[in-house]
Amino acid sequence: MSDFLSRACDLVLPRAAGVAVCFVTDAEIARLNHAFRGKSGPTDVLSFRGEQRGGDIAISPATARRNARKLGRGVHQELRVLILHGVLHLAGYDHETDTGQMDRREQRLRRELGIA
């Protein structure tokens, strides 16, 4: 996964100060989701931007596993999707407020990174 993270960062955050991915339990990601977004329950991925174009990405493997099953893809592929999604958030993209820019960029990058 670290090679994939490096490739994604090279494409999206080429001058990033550093990006860390932390795998957490559903309970921990639900706590973070509530504390930072005011939303209840677990989510699959959260991103926390750092001060110098880097940051941290929290991923719940349990939620990723459930999503992968639901979407008909492997867990490793789903984790790569979530890493890329998190990196895009670190770059400032926000699918909740934009008009599809993040989704279009994510789809192009998925193809480029072989996770389409």
C-alpha positions in Angstrom: 0.0 0.0 0.0 2.9 2.4 0.6 3.9 2.2 -3.0 0.4 3.0 -4.1 0.2 5.9 -1.6 3.5 7.3 -3.0 2.2 7.1 -6.6 -1.1 8.8 -5.7 0.7 11.6 -3.8 3.1 12.1 -6.8 0.0 12.6 -9.0 -2.1 14.7 -6.7 0.2 16.3 -4.1 3.7 16.3 -5.7 5.2 18.6 -3.1 3.4 17.2 -0.1 5.2 17.5 3.3 4.1 13.9 4.0 1.0 11.8 4.1 0.3 9.1 6.7 -2.4 6.5 6.4 -3.8 5.0 9.6 -6.0 2.0 9.7 -8.5 2.3 12.6 -11.5 0.4 14.0 -15.1 1.3 13.1 -15.5 2.6 16.6 -12.5 5.0 16.2 -13.5 6.2 12.8 -17.1 6.8 14.1 -15.6 8.8 17.0 -13.5 10.9 14.5 -16.5 11.3 12.2 -18.6 12.7 15.0 -15.8 14.9 16.5 -14.8 16.5 13.2 -17.8 16.3 11.0 -20.7 16.1 13.4 -21.9 12.9 11.7 -22.8 9.7 13.6 -21.6 6.2 12.8 -18.6 4.9 11.0 -17.4 6.0 7.6 -14.8 4.5 5.3 -12.2 7.3 5.1 -11.5 10.6 6.7 -8.7 13.1 5.7 -7.0 15.6 7.9 -5.1 18.3 6.1 -1.7 19.3 7.5 -0.3 22.8 7.5 2.2 22.1 4.7 0.3 20.3 2.0 0.3 16.9 3.6 -1.8 15.3 6.2 -3.3 12.2 7.7 -5.8 9.7 6.2 -7.8 7.4 8.5 -9.4 4.3 7.0 -11.7 1.8 8.5 -10.7 -1.6 7.0 -14.0 -3.1 8.4 -16.1 -0.6 6.5 -13.8 -0.9 3.4 -14.4 -4.7 3.5 -18.2 -4.2 3.7 -18.1 -1.6 0.8 -15.9 -3.9 -1.3 -18.4 -6.8 -0.9 -21.3 -4.5 -1.8 -19.5 -3.0 -4.8 -18.2 -6.4 -6.1 -14.5 -5.6 -5.8 -11.6 -6.9 -3.7 -10.6 -5.3 -0.4 -7.1 -4.3 -1.7 -8.7 -2.5 -4.6 -11.2 -0.8 -2.2 -8.3 0.3 0.0 -6.6 1.9 -2.9 -9.8 3.7 -3.9 -10.0 5.0 -0.4 -6.4 6.1 -0.3 -6.8 8.0 -3.5 -10.0 9.5 -2.3 -8.3 10.7 0.9 -5.3 12.1 -1.0 -7.8 14.2 -3.2 -9.4 15.6 0.0 -5.9 16.5 1.3 -5.4 18.4 -2.0 -8.5 20.5 -1.2 -11.1 18.6 -3.3 -14.6 18.3 -1.6 -17.2 16.2 -3.4 -19.9 17.5 -0.9 -19.5 21.1 -2.1 -18.1 21.0 -5.7 -20.0 20.4 -8.9 -18.4 17.1 -9.7 -14.7 18.2 -10.1 -13.5 15.7 -7.4 -15.4 12.8 -8.9 -14.1 13.5 -12.4 -10.5 13.8 -11.2 -10.9 10.7 -9.1 -12.2 8.7 -12.1 -9.3 9.8 -14.3 -6.8 8.9 -11.6 -8.3 5.5 -11.0 -7.8 4.7 -14.6 -4.3 6.0 -14.6 -3.5 4.1 -11.4 -5.1 0.9 -12.6 -8.0 0.8 -10.1 -10.8 1.7 -12.5 
